[in-house]
């Protein structure tokens, strides 16, 4: 009896959430969004045939799959769902919430008929193969395990109308910044070290922490120097022991850290370079808009804010595995793009509303 009540309560909660997330769509599309969110959660899958089985309809699975496939092709469906999820999720973003940006990939090594496959780099294996790029953004506090999925999009450099990866990432950043009224701090790995991202972020007054590559040049005390030279000359008087879990293995690092005031040659805004020794042969270098000073607590907070990205990367990897995202089998590009915000909605429901950590 208790299990039945719990199931009914869960379905009612999901129905209310689906109604909010599908607001502005036709009734048929609203029903479809509800079915997809339920099927993705119940089956832990994005494969339409498996989602159809979870719906337990009286017609054949083939007919259900065809209906779901038709609806998933609906023009504008994904953008509307993404917009609605972001509006809901933005209310959970606080002033200093970390907004972890992760441009990642979906590998489709054996796909032949899927549209606009392009070569993508698999960060897990270091190999290049056919697939799609995605942009994921997840909100997280510095302390605690709760996450707030905010953005999920898919794109291909081989698709008509594709502009650039920079534009795809900037669309996410600008949309999130607008929805949150500027709350939150964007955290990006070395892939974010590009003037095509830095300059729009600075001009839009976004707060950020971005890891730098070794070939970056910065202004320090009015002189332009290679960032690696600046980092090696930086005093790092503070020490800490940091543990990192990656792929189930824990590594321990003894680090030292400090900072320098810097600027981009193209802009006058005061920026700060956080320098960390001990993670590898070269220093870890993070440029940020967050004011740094000679204070261990301030610098350690900035460091831990950047390192929070590590656990979120693991979370994104887990989400991909949990829902079998790389098993997706869709034959239209629009369906692929529409699926990502619907999966985002399912993830948001589990992580934010059900508090499934």
PyMOL commands that set and color helices and strands:
alter all, ss='L'
color gray80, all
select helices_A, chain A and resi 2-21+27-43+48-55+61-72+77-90+165-179+190-192+195-203+227-232+296-322+325-327+333-353
alter helices_A, ss='H'
color red, helices_A
select strands_A, chain A and resi 98-107+118-122+127-140+147-155+185-188+208-211+217-220+223-226+238-246+249-262+271-277+284-288
alter strands_A, ss='S'
color yellow, strands_A
deselect
rebuild
show_as cartoon
